[in-house]
Amino acid sequence: MAMNRPAVLTVTLPGATELRLEAEAEVRRRGWPVADAPAAADLLAVCGIPAPEDAEWLDRIERSMPEPAVRIVVGGRGQVAHVLDMARRELTDKAVASRPEHTDDRSEAPVGEPGDNQRGEQESHGDEHGHGAHHDSSRPAAPDGQGHDDHNIGHNHGGHATHSDHEEHGHHQPADHAAHMGPMEHQGHGGPMDHTGHDMHGMGEVAGLPMAERADDRDELRLDQLHVPFGPELNDWPAGLVLHLTLQGDVVQGVEVEHLSVASGHRLPFWDEPWLRAAHGEEVTRGDVVRRRCAAHLDSAGRLLAVVGWDDVAARCRWLRDELLSGASREGIDGDLRRMVHRVGRSRVLRWSITGLGQLLADRARAAGVTGPALAADGDVYDRLLMWLNEVERGLGELDDTQLSAPDDRTGPRGRLDGPQPPSQALLDVLPELLTGAEFACARIIVASLDPDLDELALATVPGAAHA
């Protein structure tokens, strides 16, 4: 039955990085496919507790899923497996209940047919189906090394090399990713994304969709101009980020950066936790710091590679990430990690596909307050990817170092934590400049190459921080 392996669409809210990692590991362990869009999903897994203003856009995602569909909320650590089991049982019950009571021999088929990868071809019932049950959950499941062998992460691979061994297929254009950008429906819905009457700029609507208006493009032609929001429901997308793009043809002409509310609380940003604990006087070893930095870079690299279309290498990055977080020794992952890094580095197709995108030279990055790998890379998307992987390789030798971390070390995975602003704020600030003038299909790749962590926006001043 198809419901035994439901396709999962995961949406992560700010502050729920650890829950996302647990959910990804558990879904991978079960071998369930990962949906690239609501139309291909059976199960919507929301990582984090939604705020009241999040209800409407989450409801819209669920209404876009074909019946039967279930929505769950992963609200805490340690119960993801239990909640997924409950969701699968509910999906099966819904599938059985929706079967006609009388079928002839020609129409009888197992419940849930057609298969998982054909979900998008079934009839969608739109707003008519009810919302799935909500369950709470919690704690990182045991990491697992299985990759996404049967289900792509959500990108058309006709425009990119999906494997570094396939370079004989010729040039691969990133433009084919446009079909998978996944814009949200542009309607007012309250909260930080309610721009009705603002982004529309007086445009009319047809069937609830904004009509294009005209403006001069970069070639002095009068082309349609469309205002489209992206996020926060996309796969491999910074949690809570919303971009309002002004598109003219296939070119981004303007960008407004917004995000869901990032609640300040007692939990530290997951990726910055070792440095922040050390800043508050706790004893943290150098091995703990290096391990978290390497895991963060592998997570970012995996998300970028998934967006580009390298699903199998992205899955390998995530397995290595989970191994590091679970305490694997250098000897346990050294060979796998170096083979993965070598595979990425020797692919001419991958280099050709993303070289030149999102150029951020060091002088411009420094002026914008960018620190960390994005500053050190001094280049484009490809340079930032290699910087992440090279830092992981360099960190292997210190994974098991039990010496205490330097008390003045305040440099997290995305940059200095003791500056006048969180490092991810600077990454958000440079996004409009990097995206304006880029082709629409490349915008998501550029965002993934910076991978800002919105959890950092709630940071209070770090002890020893410099002040503007």
N, C-alpha and C positions, 0 to 999 in steps of 0.2 A: 504494500500500500504506500502511496506517495506520502501520506501523512506520517509514516514512520521516519521519514527524513525531510521534514519541512524546510523550505528555503527561508533563511533568516535575514531580515534587514535590521541592522543595529543603528540606533540613533543615540549619540552620547551628549549629555548635557554638561555644562561647565562644572568642574569639581568631581567628575566621575571617571577619571582616567583609570584608576585601579579597577573599577567595576568593568570598564570596557575590556581591559586586558584579561580579566577572569572570564568574561563572556566569550571573547574570541577564542581563548584556549579551550573552553568547554565545547563550543560549537565545532572546533577543529577536531577535538578528540572523538566526537560522535560521528564525524564524517558528514555533517549536514551541509548542504550547499549554502553559499552566501549570496543573497539576492543583490542585484545592482540597482533595483528600482522598486517602488511599491507594487507595480503591476506584475512583478515576478516573485513577490514575497507571499509566504503563508503566515509568517510570524514576525511581528514588529516588536523588537526588544529595545526598550528605552532604558538606557543606563543613567541612573540618577533620578532623584525625585523631581518631577515637573512642578514648576511654579504655576499658579492659576492662569497667568497670561500665556503659558505654553499650551494650554488645552486645545485651543482652536486649530493651530497648525498641526499638532499631533493627530487630532481628529481627521484633518484633511488627508494626511498620509494614510491613515487607516481606511478611510473611505475609498482611496485609490487602489486598495488591494482587492483582488478577486476573492469571492467567498469560496470556501470558508476561510475566515481570517481571525487571528487572535492577537491581542496586544498585551504585553507583559511589562512590568516595571521592575528593574533590577535596582533595588534601593539600598542594599547593604551587602557586605561580604559574606560568603560562605554558603549561600543557598541557591546559587545559580542552577546547579544540576537539578535540584528539586523543582524549581520553578519551570525549567524547560520541560521536565517530565509532565508537569501539570498542564502546560500549554499544549504539548503533543496529544495528551488524552482529550483535551477539549477540542482540538482540531479534528481528531478522529470522530468524536461524538457529533460534531457539526456536519462532517462529511457524510456520516451515516444518515443523519436526520434529513439531509437535503436530497437524498436519493429518491427518485420516483418509486412509489409503491408497486407499480406494475411496469415491467419492462419485457420486451420480447427478446428472443435469442440474439438478435443482431445488436441490441443495444446494451446487453449486459457486459460489464467490465468491472475490474476491481475498483474499490473505492479510492478516489484520489487520482485516477488516470485522467488525462495524460500525465507523463512524468514531470519531475521537478523542473526541468529546464524548459518545459512547454507551458508553464503557468501563465506567462504573459499572453498566450494565444487563446486562453479560455475567455468566456464571456465575463466581463466585469459588471457587477451589479451596482457600482457607484455608491451613491448615498443611501441606497435602500437597505444595505445590510447593517446589522447592529454592531456595536463595538465589542471587541473581545474583552475577556475578563482581565483584571489587573491583579498582579501578585507581587509581593515584595520578595527580595532576595539579598544575598551577600557572601565574600572571601575567595581569594584567588584559587581557581581550580589548578590541579597539577599541570604544568606546561607539557605540551605534547609536540612531537616533531613531525606529525603528518601535515602535508601541504594541502592546498586546495586543488586536488587533482581533477575533479569532475565539474567544477563550477567556477567560472571566471569571476573576478571581483567586481566586474561591472563596467568593462570598457570594450569598445569595438576594436579588435586587434587588427583590423584591416589597415590601420594607419601606422602601426608601430610593430617592431619586432617583439613577439611575445617570448622569444627565447634567444639567447645570444648565439646559439648554433644555427640560426636561420637567416644569416646575413645574405645567403645566396638569393633570397626572395626579392632583392632589390631595395630601392629607397622606400621609406615608410613615412607618410605624412602624418603629423600629429592632428591634422584637422578633423580626422574621422572621429575624434573624441567628442565633438560638439554634440552629437546625439545623446550623450550620456552625462551632460552637465547637470541635469536634474533641477531646473528652476522651480522654485516654489510658485504656487498660484499667486498672482499679484492681486490680492484683495486685502482690504483693511481687516486686521484681526487683533488689534490692540497690542499693547506691549511695545517693545523696541522696534518691531518690524511694521508697525502700522503707519504706512505712508500713503494711504488713500488720500487723493487730493494733493499730494506732494510730488511723488514720482511720476504720476500720470501727466502732470503739466497740462491739464485741459484735454487730454486725449479722450476719445470715446471708447466704448467697449463693444465687442461682439462676442456673444456666448460667454460673457464673463472674462474675456481676455482683452488686454489693452491693445488698441490699434496703434500702429506706428505713426509718428509724425515725421516731418521732413526737416533736414538741416544740412548745411554744407559739410562735406567730409574732407579728408586730408588731400584729396585730388580735386577739390573745388567743384565737386558734383553734388547735386541735390539728391540725397538718398534717404530712405526711411530710417528713422531713429526710434529705437525701442528701449524702454527702461525695464530691466529684468533683475529681480532679486535672486541670489543663490545662497544656499545654506539655510538653516543649519542641518538639514536632513541628509546630506550627501555622505556616501561612504568615503572613508579615508580623507576626511575634511576636519579642520580644526574645530573642536567642540564649541558650539555656540556662536561661531562666526557667521555673519550675514554680510554679503557684498551686494550693493545695488549698482549694477552695471548699466551704463548707457551704451548701447550697441548701434553701430551704423554699418550695415552690411555684416561682414564677419570681423569687424574691428572694434575694440573697446575704446570708446571716446571719453568716458568719464567713469569714476569709481567713488562711491561713498561707502565707508567702512562702518559697520555697526556690529553689535553682538548682543546675545541674550544676557540677562542680568547674571553677574558673577558674585555670588553671595560670599561675604567674608565670614569665616567661622574658625573653629578650632583645628580643622584639618589643614595641614600644609599641602601646597601643590606637590603632587606625587613625585614628579621628576626632580624637583628641587629639594626634596625632603632632607637628604643627608647634610647638605651645606647649611640649611636653615637650622637644623638641630645642633650642628656644630657651632653656629653663630650664637646660639642661645646657651652655650656652655656644656652641651652634652659631649661625651666621648664618642667620636666617630672615626673608624679606621680608614686609612687610605684605600684599602681594598673595597670598602663599602662605597666610597665616593666614586672610584673608578668604575665599579660594577654598575652603578646607577647611570653614570654618564654613558657608558657603552650601550646599555640597554635602551636609553633614550634615543641615541643616534640610530640604533638598529630599528627602533620603532618608526622614526622619521623616514629612514631610508626605505623601509618596507612600504610605508604609505605612498611615497613618491613613486617607487617602482610599480606599485599596483595601479596608480593613476596612469602611468606611462603604458601599462599593459603587460608588464613582466610578472605575471601572477605567481609563477612557480618560484622565482627568485625572491619575490616579496614574501611568500610563505616561508622560505628558508630564513629570511631576516627575522620573521616573527618567532620562529622556533628558537633561533639563537637568542633572541631577546628574552624569551620565557625561560630558557636554560640559565641565562645569567641571573635573572631575578630569583630563580629557585636555588642558587648557590653553586652552580656547576663550576668545576675547576678549569683552569686553563687547558690542561691536558684533555679534558672532556669535549672541548669545543674548538680547539685550535685548528685542527685540520679542516673541519667543516667551514669555519669562518674564513680561513685563508682561501679555500677553493671558491667560496662565494664571491669574495672581494676580487679575486683574479678573474672570475667569469665576467663580472661587471666591467672591470677595467679593460679587458681585451676586446669588448664588443664595439666594433666600429659603427654598427647600426644604432646602438643606444647613444653613443656619442654624437652621431650625426643628427639624431632625432631631437635632442634637447640642447645642444650647444647653441649659444647665442640668445637663449630665452632668459628673460629676467636679469639682465646684466646689472650687477651692483658692485661697482668698483670700491676699493677700500676707502678712498677719500670721501666719496659720497656717503658710504655706510657710516664712517666715523662722524661726519657732520650731522647725520641723523640720529646719532646716539646708539647705533647698532654695535653690539659687541659679540664675542663668541665666534662660532664657526662661520656665520654669515659674513662677518668682517674679515676673518682670516682667509676665507675662500677667495676674496678679491676677484669675483668673476660672475659666472652665470649659473644656471640650474645644474649643469654638469659638474662644475667646480664645487658647488655646495654638496652634491651627492658624494663626490670623491673625498671631500674634507670629512664628512661624517664617517665614512668607512675607514679612512686612514687613521682617524683618531681612535676608532675601535681597535684597529690592529696595534697601535702603539700602546693602548691600555692593557693588552693581554698580559703583559709581564707583571702588572701590579694587582691583578685580580685577588690574589691571596695574601696581599701585604697587610700585616696586622699592626703596623705602626699607626699611631694616631695621625689623623689628617692635620695639615698645617692650620693653626688657629686663625690665620688671616685669609684662608682660601674661601673666596666668595664667588667663584666662577662656576655657575651651573651649566647644564647642557646647552642653553641658549644664550649665555652670556653672563655678565657680572650682575650679581644680585644686590650689590651695595651701591649702585649708581643712583642717580636722581629719579629714575623710573625703572619699572620692571623691564627686563630685556625683551619680552614679547611685545610690549607697547611700542618699542622702536621698530620691531618687525612689522607691526600693523601700520605704523606711520609711513613706511616706505612702500606699502602695497599699491596705493594709487599711482605713484610714479612708475612703478615697474609694470603695472597692468595697462596703463593708458598707452594706446598705440599698438598693443599686442593683439594678435589674432584671438578671437573668442575661444577657439579650441585649445589654445595654449594657456589660458588664464588659470585653469585649475592646476596645471603642471607647475606654474610659477608659485602659486599659493603653497602647494605641497613642498616645494623646495625650501621654503622659509619655515613652514610648520609652526606658526606661533602657538604658544600654550596660553590660552585665555585664563587658566587657573591662576597664572601669575599676576593678573590684574588686581586681584584682591589682596596682594601682599602689603602688609604694613612695612614701615621702614625697618630694614635689616640692621642689626647692631653693627656699627662701624661704617654705615652707609655715608657716601658723599652726598652733599646737598647742592642742588642747583643754585 
